[in-house]
């Protein structure tokens, strides 16, 4: 029985961490001006809000971190955080 408790604990931690990553991406997208996205040669602010917001909401509904929707949402959040966010920061001069 203890093995399953460890597995459930790891799954819970992974779920919370990935939820946090998606929330961070969504909140960061909200915080930037709409003009900065085309200036950084990225999708529009509305597109990133839609992408990150839908996957954040989907994560709230489907709490499993290994579901296909949550995996795709995690990849989208990491694309935003590792590609779009640095480009926006460079354009806006934020640190």
Chimera marker file (.cmm) of the C-alpha trace (Angstrom):
<marker_set name="trace">
<marker id="1" x="0.000" y="0.000" z="0.000" r="1" g="1" b="0" radius="0.5"/>
<marker id="2" x="2.871" y="2.397" z="0.685" r="1" g="1" b="0" radius="0.5"/>
<marker id="3" x="4.051" y="2.181" z="-2.929" r="1" g="1" b="0" radius="0.5"/>
<marker id="4" x="0.760" y="3.617" z="-4.120" r="1" g="1" b="0" radius="0.5"/>
<marker id="5" x="0.939" y="6.404" z="-1.549" r="1" g="1" b="0" radius="0.5"/>
<marker id="6" x="4.343" y="7.432" z="-2.908" r="1" g="1" b="0" radius="0.5"/>
<marker id="7" x="3.060" y="7.260" z="-6.465" r="1" g="1" b="0" radius="0.5"/>
<marker id="8" x="0.010" y="9.357" z="-5.579" r="1" g="1" b="0" radius="0.5"/>
<marker id="9" x="2.238" y="11.896" z="-3.832" r="1" g="1" b="0" radius="0.5"/>
<marker id="10" x="4.504" y="12.216" z="-6.860" r="1" g="1" b="0" radius="0.5"/>
<marker id="11" x="1.501" y="12.574" z="-9.155" r="1" g="1" b="0" radius="0.5"/>
<marker id="12" x="0.027" y="15.285" z="-6.936" r="1" g="1" b="0" radius="0.5"/>
<marker id="13" x="3.295" y="17.233" z="-6.890" r="1" g="1" b="0" radius="0.5"/>
<marker id="14" x="3.634" y="16.933" z="-10.683" r="1" g="1" b="0" radius="0.5"/>
<marker id="15" x="0.046" y="18.089" z="-11.143" r="1" g="1" b="0" radius="0.5"/>
<marker id="16" x="0.521" y="21.136" z="-8.925" r="1" g="1" b="0" radius="0.5"/>
<marker id="17" x="3.832" y="22.102" z="-10.534" r="1" g="1" b="0" radius="0.5"/>
<marker id="18" x="2.434" y="21.818" z="-14.069" r="1" g="1" b="0" radius="0.5"/>
<marker id="19" x="-0.664" y="23.771" z="-13.046" r="1" g="1" b="0" radius="0.5"/>
<marker id="20" x="1.660" y="26.477" z="-11.718" r="1" g="1" b="0" radius="0.5"/>
<marker id="21" x="3.589" y="26.576" z="-14.997" r="1" g="1" b="0" radius="0.5"/>
<marker id="22" x="0.363" y="27.047" z="-16.971" r="1" g="1" b="0" radius="0.5"/>
<marker id="23" x="-0.899" y="29.703" z="-14.561" r="1" g="1" b="0" radius="0.5"/>
<marker id="24" x="2.435" y="31.545" z="-14.760" r="1" g="1" b="0" radius="0.5"/>
<marker id="25" x="2.300" y="31.551" z="-18.569" r="1" g="1" b="0" radius="0.5"/>
<marker id="26" x="-1.285" y="32.849" z="-18.572" r="1" g="1" b="0" radius="0.5"/>
<marker id="27" x="-0.617" y="35.577" z="-16.001" r="1" g="1" b="0" radius="0.5"/>
<marker id="28" x="2.520" y="36.682" z="-17.836" r="1" g="1" b="0" radius="0.5"/>
<marker id="29" x="0.606" y="36.879" z="-21.126" r="1" g="1" b="0" radius="0.5"/>
<marker id="30" x="-2.008" y="39.045" z="-19.417" r="1" g="1" b="0" radius="0.5"/>
<marker id="31" x="0.667" y="41.395" z="-18.077" r="1" g="1" b="0" radius="0.5"/>
<marker id="32" x="2.173" y="42.365" z="-21.451" r="1" g="1" b="0" radius="0.5"/>
<marker id="33" x="0.812" y="45.021" z="-23.795" r="1" g="1" b="0" radius="0.5"/>
<marker id="34" x="-0.918" y="43.778" z="-26.947" r="1" g="1" b="0" radius="0.5"/>
<marker id="35" x="1.428" y="45.775" z="-29.200" r="1" g="1" b="0" radius="0.5"/>
<marker id="36" x="4.479" y="43.941" z="-27.870" r="1" g="1" b="0" radius="0.5"/>
<marker id="37" x="3.467" y="40.577" z="-29.333" r="1" g="1" b="0" radius="0.5"/>
<marker id="38" x="3.553" y="41.572" z="-33.030" r="1" g="1" b="0" radius="0.5"/>
<marker id="39" x="6.634" y="43.707" z="-32.348" r="1" g="1" b="0" radius="0.5"/>
<marker id="40" x="8.368" y="40.563" z="-31.061" r="1" g="1" b="0" radius="0.5"/>
<marker id="41" x="7.160" y="38.689" z="-34.191" r="1" g="1" b="0" radius="0.5"/>
<marker id="42" x="4.968" y="36.318" z="-32.149" r="1" g="1" b="0" radius="0.5"/>
<marker id="43" x="1.294" y="35.377" z="-32.183" r="1" g="1" b="0" radius="0.5"/>
<marker id="44" x="-1.086" y="38.055" z="-30.932" r="1" g="1" b="0" radius="0.5"/>
<marker id="45" x="-1.824" y="38.593" z="-27.263" r="1" g="1" b="0" radius="0.5"/>
<marker id="46" x="-5.367" y="37.327" z="-27.782" r="1" g="1" b="0" radius="0.5"/>
<marker id="47" x="-4.046" y="34.096" z="-29.314" r="1" g="1" b="0" radius="0.5"/>
<marker id="48" x="-1.682" y="33.445" z="-26.399" r="1" g="1" b="0" radius="0.5"/>
<marker id="49" x="-4.382" y="34.282" z="-23.869" r="1" g="1" b="0" radius="0.5"/>
<marker id="50" x="-6.710" y="31.850" z="-25.617" r="1" g="1" b="0" radius="0.5"/>
<marker id="51" x="-4.084" y="29.093" z="-25.818" r="1" g="1" b="0" radius="0.5"/>
<marker id="52" x="-2.840" y="29.400" z="-22.249" r="1" g="1" b="0" radius="0.5"/>
<marker id="53" x="-6.290" y="30.124" z="-20.797" r="1" g="1" b="0" radius="0.5"/>
<marker id="54" x="-8.002" y="27.132" z="-22.394" r="1" g="1" b="0" radius="0.5"/>
<marker id="55" x="-5.286" y="24.750" z="-21.260" r="1" g="1" b="0" radius="0.5"/>
<marker id="56" x="-5.282" y="26.250" z="-17.771" r="1" g="1" b="0" radius="0.5"/>
<marker id="57" x="-9.042" y="25.730" z="-17.544" r="1" g="1" b="0" radius="0.5"/>
<marker id="58" x="-8.679" y="22.211" z="-18.954" r="1" g="1" b="0" radius="0.5"/>
<marker id="59" x="-6.113" y="21.421" z="-16.264" r="1" g="1" b="0" radius="0.5"/>
<marker id="60" x="-8.592" y="22.546" z="-13.617" r="1" g="1" b="0" radius="0.5"/>
<marker id="61" x="-11.191" y="20.161" z="-15.044" r="1" g="1" b="0" radius="0.5"/>
<marker id="62" x="-8.906" y="17.209" z="-15.874" r="1" g="1" b="0" radius="0.5"/>
<marker id="63" x="-6.495" y="17.045" z="-12.958" r="1" g="1" b="0" radius="0.5"/>
<marker id="64" x="-4.303" y="14.209" z="-14.340" r="1" g="1" b="0" radius="0.5"/>
<marker id="65" x="-0.883" y="15.459" z="-15.465" r="1" g="1" b="0" radius="0.5"/>
<marker id="66" x="-0.521" y="12.548" z="-17.900" r="1" g="1" b="0" radius="0.5"/>
<marker id="67" x="-3.649" y="13.238" z="-19.934" r="1" g="1" b="0" radius="0.5"/>
<marker id="68" x="-3.093" y="14.223" z="-23.559" r="1" g="1" b="0" radius="0.5"/>
<marker id="69" x="-4.753" y="17.627" z="-23.153" r="1" g="1" b="0" radius="0.5"/>
<marker id="70" x="-2.583" y="18.445" z="-20.134" r="1" g="1" b="0" radius="0.5"/>
<marker id="71" x="0.591" y="17.345" z="-21.891" r="1" g="1" b="0" radius="0.5"/>
<marker id="72" x="-0.214" y="19.541" z="-24.906" r="1" g="1" b="0" radius="0.5"/>
<marker id="73" x="-1.053" y="22.420" z="-22.560" r="1" g="1" b="0" radius="0.5"/>
<marker id="74" x="2.212" y="21.994" z="-20.706" r="1" g="1" b="0" radius="0.5"/>
<marker id="75" x="4.150" y="22.095" z="-23.971" r="1" g="1" b="0" radius="0.5"/>
<marker id="76" x="2.273" y="25.254" z="-25.005" r="1" g="1" b="0" radius="0.5"/>
<marker id="77" x="3.025" y="26.894" z="-21.644" r="1" g="1" b="0" radius="0.5"/>
<marker id="78" x="6.718" y="26.035" z="-21.944" r="1" g="1" b="0" radius="0.5"/>
<marker id="79" x="6.806" y="27.391" z="-25.519" r="1" g="1" b="0" radius="0.5"/>
<marker id="80" x="5.348" y="30.632" z="-24.219" r="1" g="1" b="0" radius="0.5"/>
<marker id="81" x="7.716" y="30.848" z="-21.242" r="1" g="1" b="0" radius="0.5"/>
<marker id="82" x="10.886" y="29.841" z="-23.104" r="1" g="1" b="0" radius="0.5"/>
<marker id="83" x="10.304" y="31.515" z="-26.483" r="1" g="1" b="0" radius="0.5"/>
<marker id="84" x="7.629" y="34.204" z="-26.374" r="1" g="1" b="0" radius="0.5"/>
<marker id="85" x="8.319" y="35.640" z="-22.915" r="1" g="1" b="0" radius="0.5"/>
<marker id="86" x="12.037" y="36.372" z="-23.562" r="1" g="1" b="0" radius="0.5"/>
<marker id="87" x="11.168" y="37.999" z="-26.910" r="1" g="1" b="0" radius="0.5"/>
<marker id="88" x="8.531" y="40.169" z="-25.231" r="1" g="1" b="0" radius="0.5"/>
<marker id="89" x="10.936" y="41.148" z="-22.478" r="1" g="1" b="0" radius="0.5"/>
<marker id="90" x="13.533" y="42.132" z="-25.070" r="1" g="1" b="0" radius="0.5"/>
<marker id="91" x="11.030" y="44.303" z="-26.969" r="1" g="1" b="0" radius="0.5"/>
<marker id="92" x="9.554" y="45.964" z="-23.879" r="1" g="1" b="0" radius="0.5"/>
<marker id="93" x="12.829" y="46.356" z="-22.003" r="1" g="1" b="0" radius="0.5"/>
<marker id="94" x="11.573" y="44.478" z="-18.943" r="1" g="1" b="0" radius="0.5"/>
<marker id="95" x="14.017" y="42.472" z="-16.883" r="1" g="1" b="0" radius="0.5"/>
<link id1="1" id2="2" r="1" g="1" b="0" radius="0.2"/>
<link id1="2" id2="3" r="1" g="1" b="0" radius="0.2"/>
<link id1="3" id2="4" r="1" g="1" b="0" radius="0.2"/>
<link id1="4" id2="5" r="1" g="1" b="0" radius="0.2"/>
<link id1="5" id2="6" r="1" g="1" b="0" radius="0.2"/>
<link id1="6" id2="7" r="1" g="1" b="0" radius="0.2"/>
<link id1="7" id2="8" r="1" g="1" b="0" radius="0.2"/>
<link id1="8" id2="9" r="1" g="1" b="0" radius="0.2"/>
<link id1="9" id2="10" r="1" g="1" b="0" radius="0.2"/>
<link id1="10" id2="11" r="1" g="1" b="0" radius="0.2"/>
<link id1="11" id2="12" r="1" g="1" b="0" radius="0.2"/>
<link id1="12" id2="13" r="1" g="1" b="0" radius="0.2"/>
<link id1="13" id2="14" r="1" g="1" b="0" radius="0.2"/>
<link id1="14" id2="15" r="1" g="1" b="0" radius="0.2"/>
<link id1="15" id2="16" r="1" g="1" b="0" radius="0.2"/>
<link id1="16" id2="17" r="1" g="1" b="0" radius="0.2"/>
<link id1="17" id2="18" r="1" g="1" b="0" radius="0.2"/>
<link id1="18" id2="19" r="1" g="1" b="0" radius="0.2"/>
<link id1="19" id2="20" r="1" g="1" b="0" radius="0.2"/>
<link id1="20" id2="21" r="1" g="1" b="0" radius="0.2"/>
<link id1="21" id2="22" r="1" g="1" b="0" radius="0.2"/>
<link id1="22" id2="23" r="1" g="1" b="0" radius="0.2"/>
<link id1="23" id2="24" r="1" g="1" b="0" radius="0.2"/>
<link id1="24" id2="25" r="1" g="1" b="0" radius="0.2"/>
<link id1="25" id2="26" r="1" g="1" b="0" radius="0.2"/>
<link id1="26" id2="27" r="1" g="1" b="0" radius="0.2"/>
<link id1="27" id2="28" r="1" g="1" b="0" radius="0.2"/>
<link id1="28" id2="29" r="1" g="1" b="0" radius="0.2"/>
<link id1="29" id2="30" r="1" g="1" b="0" radius="0.2"/>
<link id1="30" id2="31" r="1" g="1" b="0" radius="0.2"/>
<link id1="31" id2="32" r="1" g="1" b="0" radius="0.2"/>
<link id1="32" id2="33" r="1" g="1" b="0" radius="0.2"/>
<link id1="33" id2="34" r="1" g="1" b="0" radius="0.2"/>
<link id1="34" id2="35" r="1" g="1" b="0" radius="0.2"/>
<link id1="35" id2="36" r="1" g="1" b="0" radius="0.2"/>
<link id1="36" id2="37" r="1" g="1" b="0" radius="0.2"/>
<link id1="37" id2="38" r="1" g="1" b="0" radius="0.2"/>
<link id1="38" id2="39" r="1" g="1" b="0" radius="0.2"/>
<link id1="39" id2="40" r="1" g="1" b="0" radius="0.2"/>
<link id1="40" id2="41" r="1" g="1" b="0" radius="0.2"/>
<link id1="41" id2="42" r="1" g="1" b="0" radius="0.2"/>
<link id1="42" id2="43" r="1" g="1" b="0" radius="0.2"/>
<link id1="43" id2="44" r="1" g="1" b="0" radius="0.2"/>
<link id1="44" id2="45" r="1" g="1" b="0" radius="0.2"/>
<link id1="45" id2="46" r="1" g="1" b="0" radius="0.2"/>
<link id1="46" id2="47" r="1" g="1" b="0" radius="0.2"/>
<link id1="47" id2="48" r="1" g="1" b="0" radius="0.2"/>
<link id1="48" id2="49" r="1" g="1" b="0" radius="0.2"/>
<link id1="49" id2="50" r="1" g="1" b="0" radius="0.2"/>
<link id1="50" id2="51" r="1" g="1" b="0" radius="0.2"/>
<link id1="51" id2="52" r="1" g="1" b="0" radius="0.2"/>
<link id1="52" id2="53" r="1" g="1" b="0" radius="0.2"/>
<link id1="53" id2="54" r="1" g="1" b="0" radius="0.2"/>
<link id1="54" id2="55" r="1" g="1" b="0" radius="0.2"/>
<link id1="55" id2="56" r="1" g="1" b="0" radius="0.2"/>
<link id1="56" id2="57" r="1" g="1" b="0" radius="0.2"/>
<link id1="57" id2="58" r="1" g="1" b="0" radius="0.2"/>
<link id1="58" id2="59" r="1" g="1" b="0" radius="0.2"/>
<link id1="59" id2="60" r="1" g="1" b="0" radius="0.2"/>
<link id1="60" id2="61" r="1" g="1" b="0" radius="0.2"/>
<link id1="61" id2="62" r="1" g="1" b="0" radius="0.2"/>
<link id1="62" id2="63" r="1" g="1" b="0" radius="0.2"/>
<link id1="63" id2="64" r="1" g="1" b="0" radius="0.2"/>
<link id1="64" id2="65" r="1" g="1" b="0" radius="0.2"/>
<link id1="65" id2="66" r="1" g="1" b="0" radius="0.2"/>
<link id1="66" id2="67" r="1" g="1" b="0" radius="0.2"/>
<link id1="67" id2="68" r="1" g="1" b="0" radius="0.2"/>
<link id1="68" id2="69" r="1" g="1" b="0" radius="0.2"/>
<link id1="69" id2="70" r="1" g="1" b="0" radius="0.2"/>
<link id1="70" id2="71" r="1" g="1" b="0" radius="0.2"/>
<link id1="71" id2="72" r="1" g="1" b="0" radius="0.2"/>
<link id1="72" id2="73" r="1" g="1" b="0" radius="0.2"/>
<link id1="73" id2="74" r="1" g="1" b="0" radius="0.2"/>
<link id1="74" id2="75" r="1" g="1" b="0" radius="0.2"/>
<link id1="75" id2="76" r="1" g="1" b="0" radius="0.2"/>
<link id1="76" id2="77" r="1" g="1" b="0" radius="0.2"/>
<link id1="77" id2="78" r="1" g="1" b="0" radius="0.2"/>
<link id1="78" id2="79" r="1" g="1" b="0" radius="0.2"/>
<link id1="79" id2="80" r="1" g="1" b="0" radius="0.2"/>
<link id1="80" id2="81" r="1" g="1" b="0" radius="0.2"/>
<link id1="81" id2="82" r="1" g="1" b="0" radius="0.2"/>
<link id1="82" id2="83" r="1" g="1" b="0" radius="0.2"/>
<link id1="83" id2="84" r="1" g="1" b="0" radius="0.2"/>
<link id1="84" id2="85" r="1" g="1" b="0" radius="0.2"/>
<link id1="85" id2="86" r="1" g="1" b="0" radius="0.2"/>
<link id1="86" id2="87" r="1" g="1" b="0" radius="0.2"/>
<link id1="87" id2="88" r="1" g="1" b="0" radius="0.2"/>
<link id1="88" id2="89" r="1" g="1" b="0" radius="0.2"/>
<link id1="89" id2="90" r="1" g="1" b="0" radius="0.2"/>
<link id1="90" id2="91" r="1" g="1" b="0" radius="0.2"/>
<link id1="91" id2="92" r="1" g="1" b="0" radius="0.2"/>
<link id1="92" id2="93" r="1" g="1" b="0" radius="0.2"/>
<link id1="93" id2="94" r="1" g="1" b="0" radius="0.2"/>
<link id1="94" id2="95" r="1" g="1" b="0" radius="0.2"/>
</marker_set>
